[in-house]
Amino acid sequence: MTRSTERILTTHVGSLPRPQDVVDCLFAEDRGEAHDSARCEETISRAVHDIVRKQAQVGIDVVSDGEMSKISYATYIRHRLNGFEIGSVPRATPQDLDDYPEYRDKIAAAGATPKCVRPICKGPITVKTLAPVKRDIERLQGAIAATRAERAASGAGADPASDGAGAPQGFITAVSPGTIAVFQPNEHYPSHAAYLEALAAAMRAEYEAIAQSGLLLSIDCPDLGMGRHIRFRAVDDEEFLRNAALQVEALNDALANVPADRARLHICWGNYEGPHTRDIPLRKVLPILLRAKPAQLLIEAANPRHEHEWELWEQTRLPDDKVLVPGVLDTSCNFVEHPELVAQRIVRFAKLVGRDRVIAGTDCGFGTFAGFGAVHPAICWVKMQSLVEGARLATQKLWRHTHT
């Protein structure tokens, strides 16, 4: 488990702004258009190397490949699993945006929302290929090794989150069975539970490949938050929570052979600028969330709709085997949080659950869909710098007797 008894570590949810040449490759592949696969492989590999170096330069301790090989956190899976076909089902929109159709249509017309294909489950779900996840692992491991060499050459030392040789620790994201079920409609299995069971069985291989590589496995689970006002918008909270429990059970089954301390879980309510008035409160979801196997919990905690929920940890005990990774940066706007504000947010959580059980994170990713993101790429890195500086300030406040 990544944790430190010496300082506050930093990480993020996973996706980062992709260069245009990467975006072009991803869309060509997703649309089935002719493209130079060798050139695209070289382009993506270079982008992963660059993005890992950039994270290390900023000072992020636990880094990702930026999801450079994925067009989105959920639909990428259709290239790795059998059973999906592209269909004409309309793209799911959040209920809170439908409440304000003029605003919804305005942001759609402005190109603020991506026009992605919608995979539909039309047949049995099985593993198509593990080659893409193996390439993801090789690229990130290679980029971290190169960063290690660069740091050693520059005289940079190791840090508490590194492997001891001065390289940051890495993680790779993967979508949860429940999230696949939320965004990819089922037209084959007789029930939601049966669909989840098949998805969990198929995703198990990808999860295990990542965890066995030595990298951390980071599971994207917006199904436990945003799923309420998308897939389950027509039912009450009780029905949503019943299904959320099934989704956590399916995830735990898929993680049967993955040690808890090799896995992270990210819950969010949608990484978009909207009213979010339909978000289900964290207090209702938290008991189910705490049943999930992953040891690290990445939870939105910086945006205006969820920042107040830090108070839940005054009444809720964080299990001894878990680490809290609260979002201390909002990823849906271009305001750059002041480092002092970031530090205040970190300290608030640390005083409730323990300073060695908090890692500073982000609310969501900075590149949820390839080529789209609310935060301008250059500003993304300024926000990340504020995250690192805020963690440094929080460390001074929390370890005042040792950091003088």
GIRA-V226391 format. One record per residue. N is the residue number from 1. RES is the residue in three letters. PSI is psi in radians with two decimals (999 if undefined). OMEGA is omega in whole degrees, 0 to 359 (none if undefined). Layout:
# GIRA-V226391
N/RES/PSI/OMEGA + N/RES/PSI/OMEGA
This chain:
# GIRA-V226391
1/MET/2.26/179 + 2/THR/1.92/175 + 3/ARG/2.79/183 + 4/SER/2.43/175 + 5/THR/0.13/183 + 6/GLU/-0.48/181 + 7/ARG/2.95/176 + 8/ILE/2.14/178 + 9/LEU/2.87/181 + 10/THR/2.58/175 + 11/THR/-2.93/176 + 12/HIS/3.13/188 + 13/VAL/-0.62/175 + 14/GLY/-1.01/185 + 15/SER/2.52/179 + 16/LEU/2.82/181 + 17/PRO/2.30/181 + 18/ARG/2.44/175 + 19/PRO/2.72/184 + 20/GLN/-0.63/180 + 21/ASP/-0.54/174 + 22/VAL/-0.79/178 + 23/VAL/-0.78/180 + 24/ASP/-0.75/179 + 25/CYS/-0.76/183 + 26/LEU/-0.74/180 + 27/PHE/-0.62/177 + 28/ALA/-0.76/179 + 29/GLU/-0.77/184 + 30/ASP/-0.60/181 + 31/ARG/-0.07/181 + 32/GLY/0.41/181 + 33/GLU/2.74/178 + 34/ALA/2.31/177 + 35/HIS/2.80/181 + 36/ASP/1.75/186 + 37/SER/-0.64/179 + 38/ALA/-0.73/179 + 39/ARG/-0.68/180 + 40/CYS/-0.67/177 + 41/GLU/-0.77/178 + 42/GLU/-0.71/180 + 43/THR/-0.80/182 + 44/ILE/-0.71/179 + 45/SER/-0.75/178 + 46/ARG/-0.70/181 + 47/ALA/-0.68/178 + 48/VAL/-0.78/178 + 49/HIS/-0.81/182 + 50/ASP/-0.70/184 + 51/ILE/-0.59/176 + 52/VAL/-0.75/178 + 53/ARG/-0.74/181 + 54/LYS/-0.75/179 + 55/GLN/-0.75/179 + 56/ALA/-0.70/179 + 57/GLN/-0.67/179 + 58/VAL/-0.57/179 + 59/GLY/0.27/177 + 60/ILE/2.33/185 + 61/ASP/-0.70/183 + 62/VAL/1.88/194 + 63/VAL/2.87/178 + 64/SER/3.12/174 + 65/ASP/0.12/179 + 66/GLY/0.13/185 + 67/GLU/0.65/182 + 68/MET/-0.47/183 + 69/SER/-0.02/186 + 70/LYS/2.34/177 + 71/ILE/-0.52/173 + 72/SER/2.87/185 + 73/TYR/-0.32/185 + 74/ALA/-0.77/187 + 75/THR/-0.21/180 + 76/TYR/-0.44/189 + 77/ILE/-0.35/182 + 78/ARG/-0.32/177 + 79/HIS/-0.11/185 + 80/ARG/-0.27/180 + 81/LEU/2.56/171 + 82/ASN/2.75/174 + 83/GLY/-0.14/181 + 84/PHE/2.48/174 + 85/GLU/2.63/177 + 86/ILE/2.29/182 + 87/GLY/-3.08/184 + 88/SER/0.23/178 + 89/VAL/2.29/181 + 90/PRO/2.61/178 + 91/ARG/2.36/179 + 92/ALA/2.34/176 + 93/THR/2.53/179 + 94/PRO/2.51/183 + 95/GLN/-0.56/181 + 96/ASP/-0.53/175 + 97/LEU/-0.63/177 + 98/ASP/-0.42/176 + 99/ASP/-0.38/181 + 100/TYR/1.27/188 + 101/PRO/-0.57/180 + 102/GLU/-0.72/178 + 103/TYR/-0.76/178 + 104/ARG/-0.82/182 + 105/ASP/-0.56/180 + 106/LYS/-0.82/182 + 107/ILE/-0.54/176 + 108/ALA/-0.75/180 + 109/ALA/-0.53/180 + 110/ALA/-0.05/179 + 111/GLY/0.35/181 + 112/ALA/-0.24/178 + 113/THR/2.41/184 + 114/PRO/2.64/175 + 115/LYS/1.53/184 + 116/CYS/2.69/177 + 117/VAL/2.72/183 + 118/ARG/1.80/176 + 119/PRO/2.54/178 + 120/ILE/2.37/177 + 121/CYS/2.01/182 + 122/LYS/-0.10/182 + 123/GLY/-3.07/182 + 124/PRO/2.36/179 + 125/ILE/2.09/176 + 126/THR/2.90/178 + 127/VAL/2.19/176 + 128/LYS/-0.84/182 + 129/THR/2.53/173 + 130/LEU/0.02/182 + 131/ALA/-0.75/181 + 132/PRO/-0.74/180 + 133/VAL/-0.58/177 + 134/LYS/-0.66/177 + 135/ARG/-0.68/177 + 136/ASP/-0.80/181 + 137/ILE/-0.83/182 + 138/GLU/-0.72/180 + 139/ARG/-0.83/183 + 140/LEU/-0.74/178 + 141/GLN/-0.70/178 + 142/GLY/-0.69/180 + 143/ALA/-0.67/178 + 144/ILE/-0.70/177 + 145/ALA/-0.72/179 + 146/ALA/-0.68/178 + 147/THR/-0.67/177 + 148/ARG/-0.79/181 + 149/ALA/-0.71/180 + 150/GLU/-0.71/179 + 151/ARG/-0.72/179 + 152/ALA/-0.71/180 + 153/ALA/-0.53/181 + 154/SER/-0.10/180 + 155/GLY/0.14/179 + 156/ALA/2.46/181 + 157/GLY/3.11/178 + 158/ALA/2.83/176 + 159/ASP/2.95/186 + 160/PRO/-0.41/181 + 161/ALA/-0.04/185 + 162/SER/3.11/178 + 163/ASP/0.20/180 + 164/GLY/-0.16/182 + 165/ALA/0.23/176 + 166/GLY/0.05/179 + 167/ALA/2.53/176 + 168/PRO/2.75/174 + 169/GLN/2.61/184 + 170/GLY/2.73/173 + 171/PHE/2.67/176 + 172/ILE/2.37/180 + 173/THR/2.67/174 + 174/ALA/2.58/184 + 175/VAL/2.58/180 + 176/SER/2.72/175 + 177/PRO/-0.72/181 + 178/GLY/-0.64/180 + 179/THR/-0.68/175 + 180/ILE/-0.76/182 + 181/ALA/-0.57/180 + 182/VAL/-0.73/188 + 183/PHE/-0.33/178 + 184/GLN/1.79/184 + 185/PRO/2.57/181 + 186/ASN/2.09/176 + 187/GLU/0.32/183 + 188/HIS/-0.85/185 + 189/TYR/2.62/186 + 190/PRO/-0.28/182 + 191/SER/2.87/176 + 192/HIS/-0.71/181 + 193/ALA/-0.74/179 + 194/ALA/-0.68/178 + 195/TYR/-0.80/179 + 196/LEU/-0.74/181 + 197/GLU/-0.77/180 + 198/ALA/-0.70/179 + 199/LEU/-0.72/180 + 200/ALA/-0.74/179 + 201/ALA/-0.66/182 + 202/ALA/-0.64/183 + 203/MET/-0.30/183 + 204/ARG/-0.73/183 + 205/ALA/-0.73/179 + 206/GLU/-0.78/179 + 207/TYR/-0.82/183 + 208/GLU/-0.63/179 + 209/ALA/-0.75/180 + 210/ILE/-0.86/183 + 211/ALA/-0.68/181 + 212/GLN/-0.29/181 + 213/SER/-0.24/185 + 214/GLY/-0.21/174 + 215/LEU/2.78/176 + 216/LEU/2.51/175 + 217/LEU/2.16/181 + 218/SER/1.98/185 + 219/ILE/2.19/176 + 220/ASP/2.09/184 + 221/CYS/0.91/174 + 222/PRO/-0.20/176 + 223/ASP/-0.46/181 + 224/LEU/-0.14/177 + 225/GLY/-1.28/182 + 226/MET/-0.44/179 + 227/GLY/-0.47/181 + 228/ARG/-0.76/184 + 229/HIS/0.31/171 + 230/ILE/-1.38/184 + 231/ARG/-0.62/186 + 232/PHE/0.52/184 + 233/ARG/-0.40/185 + 234/ALA/-0.01/181 + 235/VAL/3.05/180 + 236/ASP/3.05/183 + 237/ASP/-0.66/183 + 238/GLU/-0.73/179 + 239/GLU/-0.71/177 + 240/PHE/-0.79/183 + 241/LEU/-0.60/176 + 242/ARG/-0.76/179 + 243/ASN/-0.61/177 + 244/ALA/-0.67/178 + 245/ALA/-0.70/176 + 246/LEU/-0.66/181 + 247/GLN/-0.64/177 + 248/VAL/-0.68/177 + 249/GLU/-0.73/179 + 250/ALA/-0.73/178 + 251/LEU/-0.80/180 + 252/ASN/-0.66/177 + 253/ASP/-0.74/180 + 254/ALA/-0.45/182 + 255/LEU/0.27/185 + 256/ALA/-0.63/183 + 257/ASN/0.19/179 + 258/VAL/2.11/178 + 259/PRO/2.46/183 + 260/ALA/-0.63/184 + 261/ASP/0.04/173 + 262/ARG/0.11/186 + 263/ALA/2.57/175 + 264/ARG/2.74/178 + 265/LEU/2.29/179 + 266/HIS/2.17/175 + 267/ILE/2.41/175 + 268/CYS/2.98/182 + 269/TRP/0.31/179 + 270/GLY/2.13/184 + 271/ASN/1.12/181 + 272/TYR/2.70/178 + 273/GLU/1.85/180 + 274/GLY/3.14/182 + 275/PRO/-0.53/180 + 276/HIS/0.45/180 + 277/THR/-0.16/178 + 278/ARG/0.03/180 + 279/ASP/2.28/174 + 280/ILE/2.38/182 + 281/PRO/2.54/178 + 282/LEU/-0.61/183 + 283/ARG/-0.52/179 + 284/LYS/-0.54/184 + 285/VAL/-0.46/190 + 286/LEU/-0.76/179 + 287/PRO/-0.64/178 + 288/ILE/-0.71/180 + 289/LEU/-0.68/182 + 290/LEU/-0.21/177 + 291/ARG/-0.26/182 + 292/ALA/2.57/186 + 293/LYS/-0.70/186 + 294/PRO/2.47/184 + 295/ALA/-0.48/181 + 296/GLN/2.32/181 + 297/LEU/1.98/179 + 298/LEU/1.96/189 + 299/ILE/2.33/175 + 300/GLU/2.34/180 + 301/ALA/0.19/184 + 302/ALA/-0.47/185 + 303/ASN/2.82/187 + 304/PRO/-0.33/181 + 305/ARG/-0.29/186 + 306/HIS/-0.07/183 + 307/GLU/-0.57/183 + 308/HIS/-0.28/188 + 309/GLU/0.01/173 + 310/TRP/-0.48/182 + 311/GLU/-0.35/179 + 312/LEU/-0.54/183 + 313/TRP/-0.07/171 + 314/GLU/-0.49/180 + 315/GLN/-0.27/184 + 316/THR/2.21/180 + 317/ARG/2.18/175 + 318/LEU/2.13/180 + 319/PRO/2.58/185 + 320/ASP/-0.46/184 + 321/ASP/0.21/183 + 322/LYS/2.70/177 + 323/VAL/2.42/181 + 324/LEU/2.29/177 + 325/VAL/1.41/182 + 326/PRO/2.54/173 + 327/GLY/2.14/178 + 328/VAL/0.09/171 + 329/LEU/2.35/173 + 330/ASP/2.22/182 + 331/THR/0.24/180 + 332/SER/0.12/179 + 333/CYS/2.86/183 + 334/ASN/0.12/169 + 335/PHE/2.36/175 + 336/VAL/2.02/181 + 337/GLU/2.38/177 + 338/HIS/2.46/179 + 339/PRO/-0.58/178 + 340/GLU/-0.66/177 + 341/LEU/-0.76/177 + 342/VAL/-0.78/180 + 343/ALA/-0.73/178 + 344/GLN/-0.76/180 + 345/ARG/-0.75/180 + 346/ILE/-0.84/182 + 347/VAL/-0.67/179 + 348/ARG/-0.82/180 + 349/PHE/-0.73/183 + 350/ALA/-0.63/180 + 351/LYS/-0.36/181 + 352/LEU/-0.66/185 + 353/VAL/-0.12/180 + 354/GLY/2.34/186 + 355/ARG/-0.51/180 + 356/ASP/0.09/180 + 357/ARG/0.37/177 + 358/VAL/2.28/172 + 359/ILE/2.33/182 + 360/ALA/2.22/182 + 361/GLY/-2.86/180 + 362/THR/2.80/180 + 363/ASP/-0.72/182 + 364/CYS/-2.83/179 + 365/GLY/2.92/178 + 366/PHE/-0.01/180 + 367/GLY/1.04/186 + 368/THR/-0.71/175 + 369/PHE/2.45/180 + 370/ALA/2.20/179 + 371/GLY/-0.05/180 + 372/PHE/2.56/178 + 373/GLY/2.36/182 + 374/ALA/-0.53/184 + 375/VAL/2.22/178 + 376/HIS/2.37/185 + 377/PRO/-0.80/181 + 378/ALA/-0.64/180 + 379/ILE/-0.52/175 + 380/CYS/-0.79/184 + 381/TRP/-0.51/175 + 382/VAL/-0.68/177 + 383/LYS/-0.69/178 + 384/MET/-0.67/176 + 385/GLN/-0.65/177 + 386/SER/-0.62/176 + 387/LEU/-0.82/181 + 388/VAL/-0.76/179 + 389/GLU/-0.68/177 + 390/GLY/-0.67/178 + 391/ALA/-0.64/177 + 392/ARG/-0.76/179 + 393/LEU/-0.70/178 + 394/ALA/-0.67/177 + 395/THR/-0.76/179 + 396/GLN/-0.67/182 + 397/LYS/-0.62/184 + 398/LEU/-0.45/179 + 399/TRP/0.74/186 + 400/ARG/-0.59/183 + 401/HIS/-0.32/180 + 402/THR/-0.29/179 + 403/HIS/1.53/182 + 404/THR/999/none
